[in-house]
Amino acid sequence: MSSFSNPKINPIQGLILCMSASTALAQISGAIISIEQAKRDTFVSSLIGCIAYLLYAFWIYRIVNNQAPNQSFLDVLELKMGSLFAWSVRYWIALYLMCELFVIDKNIVTWVKSLILPYTPIWAISLPFLIVCAYLAVKGIKPIAISISVLMPAFLFLTVFMAVFTYKYRHFDLLLPLFSEGARPILEGVTTTVRAGMELFLLLLLKPYTEGTFKWKHFVAEVSVFSFFIINGAVSMLTIFGPYEASLQRFPLFTQWRLVRISSFLEHLDFLSMYQWLSSTTIQISLGLFLIGDLLTSRQRPHKIAIMTCATALFISVELRLNDSDFLAFTKYYFYPISTLSILCWTTLAYFTTRKRGLS
């Protein structure tokens, strides 16, 4: 069977999907939250957060390799704890995914509306975007994985491209003094960094659709790329704008693109950020819609109906006139802390259901 006719994905594609989800969450909302929390020590909290993320990645690596092929930890949980408990967890995860997709979709529409297409109605921005996401989700996990495998190299290239051509605007003395904000802001920034990387949890849900053995070196490569993205983003925000100016901006990572110029004849390259941001968010929303449908039903037709229903709900929710300050407060004070605790709970459940003795 060829790789294209095989409906399953390989472990590397699964890791790339999780990395795309992590970068989507980090660049859209994680950057502004971490700079507000840790200020000048965002660089320190990013470093510590990436080390903590490596430990979480090792935990996921152990769990996913203990899972039986073609079986999610939720299936084992149902056998050991009963249908009621297992389906409660399924609905809990589906609700979390729906909230996350709302956060990502709302942010990306706000970004396009405020900085790129200010005179375009919100529905005209959101509708085509969600149609593409829903189409990919309906087609299945394989097209989503192939899409991100094609898009990710260009995404990473643009990240390095921006770092190189904004280097001359960086003032590294703005990183000092270190540890100037105290312990609590640093710990809050660490939590935000690790939370973005916790999208690696999705591997446990993708296990039934994955064929092959996960290797630790692949996890190390994923953590390294994610760490570069996070640390480079923190350093660039601090050294280009300074901690306080960066915290006042809605999308500080995007603003850096307006500084990119190759010569006096080639500038205004911020349009490239549209590819960089839209590619990762499209894949993340497509993946989220697919997993929500998979969590709610195993039958093909209800699966498609669930995807279309969730996409419609996202479209309606983004159309609501929600104040941006209230939305940011919801993201910072409710979504991030609650989702962090939820993922830790699910990871712990997965650990106990997949270890050799299982739950007693």
N, C-alpha and C positions, 0 to 999 in steps of 0.2 A: 504494500500500500504506500503510495507517495505521500509526502508531507502535506500536500495540499488536499488530498482526499481524506486524510486522517482527521476526524473531527476534534481530536485532542491536541493540546499544546504541549510544548516541551518545558522543562523547568526554567530554562533561561528566559523564555517568553513570559512565564509566570512572574519571574522576578522583575522583568522590565515593566510589566503592567503595574506591579506594586510600586516601583520607583516612579513611574509616571504619575500615579495617584499621590504619592508623597510630595513630589515637586509641585503638582497642581495646587495642593492644599497649602504648601509652604509659600509659594510665590504670590498667591492670591490674598490670603489672610494671615498666614503665619508671620510674614515679614513685618507687617505693621504692628502686630500684637507684640512680637518679641522686642522690637525697638521701643515700644511704649513701656514695656515692663522693665527691661534691663538697661535702657539708655546706653551709656558709653560701654557698659560691660556686656553688651550683646555679643561681642566677639568672644568673650570668656565663656558666656553661657552656651554659645554655639559649639565651642570646642568640647566642653564638658558634656553637652547634650549628645554630640556625635559619639563620644566614648560610651555613654549610657545606651545609645541606640545600637552599638555593636553588641552589647550584652543582650539586648532584647532580640536582635537578629539571631544570636546563638540559641536563644530559647526557642524561637520559632523554628530554626533549623532542626533542633532535636525533636520537636513535636511533629513537624511535617514528615519527617522520615520514619516516625513511629506509626503514622497513620496507614491504615490498610489501603491498597490500591482501589480506586473506584468507590471510595467511601469517605464521606465527610465526617468530621468529629460529631456533627449533629446527629448523624445516623446511629453512631455508637451511643451517644447520649440518650437517644430514644430507647434503645435496647436496655440500657442500664438503669435509667431514671424514669422511664415511662413517657407516653406521648404528650401528656399535658405539660410536663416540665420542658420537654424538648421543643414543643411548638411555641411555648412562651418565650424561649430563647430565640427561636426563629423570628418571631414577630418583633422582639426587642432589637435584634440585629437589623431587620428590615426597616424599622422606624429610625434607627441610627443612620442607616444609609440614605434614607429619604431626607433627613435633616442635613446631612453632609452635602448631598446633591443640591439642596436648596441654597446652602451657604456658597458653594462654588458657582452655581448658576447666577445667583443674585450678584455676586462680586464681579463676574465676567461681564454681565450685562451693564452693571454700573460703570465699569471701566470703559467699555466701548461707547456707552452713551455720553459719559462726561468728557472723555478725552479724544475720541476719534470721530464719532457720529452724533454730535450734540443735537442736531435738528431731526434726527430719525426717531420715530416712535419706538417705544420699548418693545412692543409686540413684533415689529419688523426686524428687530435684532434677535429676540428670543426665539421666535417661531422657526426660522430656517436652521438655527443652531440646534434646537431640540429635535427637529425632524431628522437631521443627520445622526444625532446621538441615538434616537429611537430606532432608526433603520439599522444601525450597526448592532444594537442590542438584540433586535429581532433576528438578525442573520446568525448570531451565535458568537461564542467565545473565540473561535478560530479567526474569523475576519477581524475582530477587535485586536487580537494578538499580532496578526500580520500587519495591520495598520500601524500599530505603535512600533513594531520592528522597523518599519520604513521611516516613520517620522522621528524616532528618537535620535538617530545620528545627527540629523540636521538641527534638532533641538539642542543637543549638547554642543555642536559646533557654534551655534549662535551665542550660547552662554560664554564660551571661551572667546569668541569674537568680540563681544561687548566688554569682557574683562580686559582684553588687550588694548582696545581703542579708547577706553576710559581711564587707563592706567595713568596718563599724564595729568589727570585731574585729581588724583588721589593724594591726600596729605596724611601720611601715616602717623604723624605726631598727634592727630586727633584721637588715636586709639588709646593714648596715655592720658592720665594714669589708670592703670588697671585696678580692679577691685575698688573703684571709687563710689559705687552705688550701694554697697552693703551686700549681705548674704541673701536676703529675701528676694530682691529683684533678680539676682543671678539665678536662684533656684526656680523662680517663675519662668525665666527665659529658657532654662534647661528643660522644664516641663513642656513648653511650647515646641521646642526643637524635637524632643522625643515624640511628642504627639504626632507631628507631621510624619515621622518615620514609622509610626505604628500602623500605617496602611499596609505594612508587611503582614499584618494579621489576615489580610484577604487571601493569602496563600492557603490558609486552612480551609477556606470556602472553595477555592479553586482546585483543591486536591483531586476531586472526582473527574476533573476535566484535564488533568495533567498526566502525562505519560513519561516515565523515566525517574531517575533518582536525583534528588537535590544534593549538590556538592557544596562543601563549606567554602571552597574557593570562589564559587559563584556569589555566595552571600557576601564574602569579603569585598569582591569587586563592586557589588551593588551598594554596600555601605560606603565604600570609598568614593564612588561617583556622587552619591547623595551628600556625603560630607563636604566634598568640594563645592557642590551647589550651595549648601547652607552657609559654609564658612566664607566663601567668596561673596555671597550676597550680603552677609553681615559686615564684612570688611569694606565692601564697596559703598554701602549706605553710610557707614561711619566716616570713612575717609573722604568721600566726595561732598556730602552734605553736612556732616557733623551730627552728633546724637540728637540734638534738640530740633534742628531743622528737619531731619529725616522723620522724626516722630510726628511732625505736623502734617506730613504729606500723606495722601490717601493711598497712592501707589508708588512708593519710593523706588522700587525696582524698575518700573516702567520709565520714570523720569530720567533715569540714567541713559536710556536709549536716545534721548534728545541731545545728549552730549556727543554721541558717536559721529565722527566725521573722518573720512579718509584723506581728503584734500579739500581745497577751496571749491573744487568742482563736484565733489561727491559728499553730500551731507544730508541731513534730514532722513536718516536711516531708521527712524523709530517705527516705520511701517513693518520692519522685520519682526518686531515684538508681537505683532498680530499672529504670525505663524507660530512663534515660540509659545505664546500663552494659549492660543486657541487649540493647538494640537494636543497639549497635555490635558486641558480641561475637557475637550471632546471625548478623549479616550476614557477619562475618569468617569464622566457622566454615563457614557455607554456601558462601561463595566458595572457601574452601580445599578443601572436599570436592569441589566442582565441578571445580576446577583439577586436583586429584589424579586424578580420573577421566579428565579430558581428557588428562593427561600419559601415562597408562597405556594408554589405548585410544581409538580413534576411533569404535568401533561402539556403538550405543545401548544394547543389552542389557548387554554387559560393563561399559559406563560406569556404569550404575545399580548393578550388582553391586559394582563397585569402591567406589562411594560408600557403600553399605550396609555393606560390609566394614570400611571405614575408620571409619565412625560406630560400629560395634560394637566395634572396637579401642579407640576413644576411651572408650567407656563402660566397658570392662573395665579400662583403664589408670587411670581416675579412681577406680575401686573399690578399687584396690590401696592398702594402708595405707602410703603413702609419707610419711615424716616431713616436716613443712612446712619445717623448717630445711634439710634435705637438698635439698628441692625448690627452695628459694630459692637455695641454693648452686649447684645445677645450672643454674638460669636465669642467674645472674649470671656464673659463671666458665666455663661451657661453651656454653650456648645462644647468648647474646648475642655473644660474640667469634667463635665459629665461624660463626654465621649471617651476621655482618657481612662476614667475609672471603669467604664463599661468594657472597653477593649481589654483592660487588665483582667476583668472578671471572666470574659470569654476565653482569653488565653489560658487562664488558670483552669477553667473547665476543660479546655482542649488538652491541657497537659495531663490532668487526672484521668481523662477518658482514653488517652492513647498510651499511657505508660503500661508496662507489662501486666501489672496486677489490676489495673483499672480502678473503678470506684468500688468501694466495699459497701 
